[in-house]
Amino acid sequence: MDYKIRIGDSKVLESRETVDGTMIRRRRESTDGRRFTTYERIELPPLTVLKRSGNKEIYDREKLLLAVKRSVGKFFNSELEVEDVVTKATDILYAYNTDQITSKQIGEAVLDVLASVNEVAYVRFASVFREFKTLEDFESILKEQKGKRQTKDLDENHQKSDKARH
């Protein structure tokens, strides 16, 4: 049996804004009683991606989502966490305030987000994106991440001690 859901024939049971405020999640019910979920997202103006080969294509958020899922999805507990990484990376790309970005900028945006949410996924993604060839490449990125973590830990400890004094 071929079952097609028609959004126009369904009724909305519940609407909620996602935690990050970027989407509306709607629980719906079709005319035959089947329930399903839809997500409503703001449609941003298209970005053109300049590829390493010199070719150009339109930025495709879904393509990036699939790439991130494939490369580091197993390091996250849910698909929503991966969605969040892609949403934050997309926000970084739009913050450049330009209509053309490079594929390198996309990879770097994903790395920026991964560095703050999942260190193992960050190293895995970096190894593919930056085309690691040697053990020294891994050692270098691990050292870099440890330095960032130590700086972050020091900053957090200073903030805690400042709050304790006041």
Secondary structure, 3 states (H helix, E strand, C coil): CCCCCCHHHCEEEEEEECCCCCEEEEEEECCCCCEEEEEEECCCCCCEEECCCCCEEECCHHHHHHHHHHHHHHHCCCHHHHHHHHHHHHHHHHHCCCCEEEHHHHHHHHHHHHHHHCHHHHHHHHHHHCCCCCHHHHHHHHHHHHHHHHHHHHHHHHHHHHHHHC
